[in-house]
Amino acid sequence: MSLSDERRAPARLALPELSIALGLMACAGIAIWQVVAIPVSPMYSKVGPTVFPYMTSAGLVLLSLLLLISAVRGGWQPQEEKDTAVHWRSVLFVAAGLLANVVLIKPLGFTAASVVLFVLVCHGFGSRRPGRDALIGLVLSLAVYFGFAKALGVSIGSGFIENLLGG
Amino acid sequence: METLTQLANGFAVALTPANLMWCLVGTTLGTAIGVLPGLGPALTIALLLPITYQVAPEASFILFAGIYYGAMYGGSTTSILLNTPGESATIVTALEGNRMARSGRAGAALATAAIGSFVAGLIGTAGVAFLAPVVVSVALAFGAAEYFALMVLAFVMVSAVLGSSAVRGLSSLFLGFVLGMIGVDLQTGQPRFTFGLTELLDGVNVVVAAVGLFAVGETLYMVSRLRAGKDEVVPLKGSLYMTAAEWGRSWKAWIRGAFIGFPIGAMPAGGAEIPTFLSYALEKRLSKHKEEFGTIGAIEGVAGPEAANNASAAGVLVPMLTLGLPTSATAAIMLSAFQSYGISPGPMLLQTQPALVWGLIASLFIANVVLVFLNLPLIGLWVRMLRIPAPQLYAGILIFATVGTYGISQSPIDLVVLYVLGAIGFVMRRYDFPIAPVIIGMILGPLAETQFRRAMTISNGDWSVFYTHPLSLTLLSLAAFALLTPFLFSLIRQRRMRGLAHVPGDA
């Protein structure tokens, strides 16, 4: 398939695909560096803990080389994807929501962080009623906190809202 | 006969009120997540893995199996009414099903999909019940070298053969291997790929990986193409009941689909895409109404592939239960649920856990009956779910993703890992890398390594075990053949086609 993809476009270096191939190669490099760092006891020297990691790293190097060749020959991204531009502004709002969640979940607790996440993600997806979204987010995350998490016996960080409600 | 006795015992387990309740919860939840775009059975089961600390294994596997089957039923509703295949296995259903819906025959399309799923589900589940003991009797003779060879074959099939590109499929698989190797090596206690971080000693949690790659990745992907135009839900018109002519055209397609789907699903290759495409091609060839294909929608083109999809989903349980070999992302997550109970699936499972295995199989029969009722008389409810607006749907998915991840150890680091994997999942979606091999590689990779090292330890470090044992040699040759043949073919074809125009879909 990769070969037929190449024929579709005239052979031209595809930058995004090239960075994916190089990224995978970097992963392989880091993997090898980490495998070398694994101390091997002579007891296990025949089939120790490094044999499989070495095989995996070698496979990654080979695969990233094949991807590199494919990228140089024009890449492999499906035409339908190429024609669809990434709507970065929307992605940014979702990413901001995720970041806010990581930062806020410890100090403010699950529910408050989830409301912020909910409102930002809804905005990213084109909703323009933050007040209503905040309310939906609040109801949903409380339902999740008291229903799902308690029922499963999972403890998710409680914050001021949960404590207020006696959770 | 022994199978029937065992199955009767299984029904005794599955028909207890508590287990019936789990079955009902599972099938309902499964249908819901199958209907909703962006959620799948693998992700849902991953989110529910903490339940394994709370209830007996029978209960959680009956729940998971209900979700697994339910998602297949629900997925077809979305394909037919929305033309957005919930998962790759329902692409074919969307082809004809959505055309039928657009020409006012949504009811018949939904009915043939649901009843076809039921028929195929029964055939497939019966197949599991009768085939599993047979596979076990063969598998008991397997040594470590054979297991390793079998896993290599499964790796090649799920990543290289069944996707759109062998190189990209294998890249996904190897990424999964690396993720699976992070943490302490169980045999020597050495930390691997941890960068000296104590947080990584326990490895990357499979929940984080599945939720990140599937849920967060999908959300980022959907928001990135927000302006790319949306599919509209076709209003449900016409009766849900099929005419005599439609029954006549459907039933043979169901049977044929089931008998294509089950054997392919049961092979250590898995995958529901191939059988659905095969069934579609077959029905198109055999149909007396060829003019309906691709125009107003042919009912055989929905009935056959839907049946094939469900039968292959049942088939996947055979290697999973008898060999401990998951060939789909969902089966891989179920395997990690077994591990969480300290049960290792394999040939001994049927003997050591008969109540669990046969209870599970019996509950699959029950689930099928429940699902027909959930999906036909109650179809209006699921159609309403399709109207949940995207912003609130995806925001809600991210909240569930947070619960599943943060609940593991209340560590924001886990959330960072989750979102990094989400970003990787987004890039993979956009650049056509399959996700399922990552999950399979992550869970099956360490098991393959264990078998590999066991084989090498028994043989005292002699590599020849893999090619002097005839079975192991056969399996490895099959894997090499499956891996290399497409490469050679495309090389030959490229040489021949040089200068000719590209024909879409020729590879």
Interface residues (C-beta under 8 A of the other chain):
Chain A: M1 S2 L3 S4 D5 R7 R8 P16 E17 I20 L24 C27 A31 Q34 V35 I38 P39 V40 S41 Y44 K46 V47 G48 P49 V51 F52 P53 T56 G59 L60 L63 S64 L66 L67 S70 W76 Q77 P78 E81 T84 V86 H87 W88 S90 V91 F93 V94 A95 G97 L98 N101 V102 V103 I105 K106 F110 A113 S114 L117 F118 V119 V121 C122 H123 G124 F125 G126 S127 D133 I136 G137 L140 S141 V144 F148 A149 L152 G153 V154 S155 I156 G157
Chain B: L48 P50 I51 Y53 Q54 S164 S165 A166 V167 R168 L170 S171 F174 L175 F177 V178 M181 D185 Q187 T188 Q190 P191 R192 F193 T194 F195 V216 T219 L220 M222 V223 S224 R225 L226 R227 A228 P389 A390 P391 Q392 Y394 A395 G396 L398 I399 F400 T402 V403 Y406 G407 Q410 P412 L415 V416 Y419 G422 V427 R430 Y431 D432 G445 E449 F452 R453 M456 T457 N460 G461 S490 L491 R493 Q494 M497 H502 D506 A507
